[in-house]
Amino acid sequence: MRRIWTRYAFGVAALALMLASGPASAWVCDFLTGGGFIIRDSGAKANFGVGGGCKFGSPTWGHLEYIDHGIGLNVHWTSITAYMELDTSTGPNGQPTGARLICGTARTNFFGDVD
């Protein structure tokens, strides 16, 4: 089970997420949103939605909803503990893009609370 969750986590982390922020040259508090689905080897789908952000240099909000329809796993984020810049660059139209790390605690129907 842990191997399946790890594979999904890498897939989620690899997604390109649109960011709304200030200039790409300096780290500013911003936010991100994203969502989509993953098709498992069995053909079953897993859907997810994620978002997070900060104000004044502190993490202030975030959410994650993940539902694996193949195995019945449901993950619901209950708190955000960190939001930070990993990489910032500029997209083809001048919009900021890059990678952010969002950490928190989630409630699952299989494993209880997880970080």
C-alpha positions in Angstrom: 0.0 0.0 0.0 2.8 2.4 0.9 4.4 1.8 -2.5 1.2 2.8 -4.3 0.8 6.0 -2.2 4.5 6.9 -2.9 4.0 6.5 -6.7 0.9 8.7 -6.5 2.7 11.3 -4.4 5.5 11.5 -7.0 2.9 11.9 -9.8 1.2 14.7 -7.9 4.4 16.4 -7.1 5.5 16.3 -10.8 2.4 18.2 -12.0 2.9 21.7 -13.4 0.9 24.0 -11.2 -0.2 27.5 -12.1 0.9 30.2 -9.6 -0.5 33.6 -8.8 2.3 35.8 -7.4 4.3 38.9 -7.7 7.6 39.2 -9.6 9.4 35.9 -10.2 12.8 37.4 -9.2 12.1 37.4 -5.5 10.2 35.0 -3.2 6.9 36.5 -2.2 4.0 35.0 -0.5 1.8 33.6 -3.2 -0.6 30.7 -3.7 -1.1 27.7 -6.0 -3.9 25.6 -7.1 -4.0 22.4 -9.1 -6.0 19.2 -9.7 -6.4 16.3 -12.0 -6.5 12.6 -12.1 -4.1 9.6 -12.2 -4.9 6.4 -14.1 -3.7 3.3 -12.3 -2.2 0.2 -14.0 -5.6 -1.5 -13.4 -7.4 1.3 -15.3 -9.0 2.7 -12.2 -8.8 6.5 -11.7 -7.7 8.6 -8.7 -8.8 12.3 -8.6 -7.2 15.1 -6.6 -7.4 18.8 -5.9 -4.7 20.8 -4.1 -4.1 24.4 -3.1 -2.0 26.3 -0.6 -0.6 29.7 0.1 0.8 32.2 2.6 0.6 35.8 3.8 3.3 37.9 5.3 5.8 34.9 5.1 3.7 32.4 7.1 1.6 29.5 5.8 -2.0 30.4 6.2 -4.1 28.0 4.2 -4.1 24.9 2.2 -6.2 21.9 1.1 -5.8 18.6 -0.5 -8.5 16.2 -1.5 -7.5 12.8 -3.0 -9.8 9.9 -3.9 -8.5 6.7 -5.3 -11.6 5.0 -6.9 -9.7 1.7 -7.4 -8.8 0.9 -3.9 -11.2 3.3 -2.1 -8.5 5.5 -0.4 -9.7 8.9 0.6 -7.3 11.6 1.8 -8.5 15.0 3.2 -6.1 17.6 4.4 -6.8 18.9 7.9 -4.0 21.4 8.5 -1.1 23.2 6.8 2.3 23.3 8.5 4.6 24.8 5.8 4.5 26.5 2.4 7.8 27.4 0.8 9.4 28.1 -2.6 11.5 25.4 -4.1 12.0 27.0 -7.5 10.7 30.1 -9.4 10.9 30.8 -13.1 8.9 32.7 -15.7 6.6 31.1 -18.2 6.3 32.0 -21.9 3.8 34.8 -21.3 5.7 36.3 -18.4 3.6 34.6 -15.7 5.4 33.2 -12.7 5.7 29.4 -12.6 7.8 27.1 -10.5 7.6 24.6 -7.7 6.3 25.0 -4.2 6.3 22.6 -1.2 3.2 22.4 0.9 3.3 20.3 4.1 0.5 19.4 6.4 -1.6 16.7 8.2 -4.3 14.8 6.4 -7.0 12.4 7.6 -7.3 9.1 5.6 -9.8 6.3 5.7 -7.0 3.6 5.6 -4.1 5.0 7.7 -5.6 7.5 10.1 -3.8 10.9 10.3 -0.7 11.2 8.2 1.8 14.1 7.7 
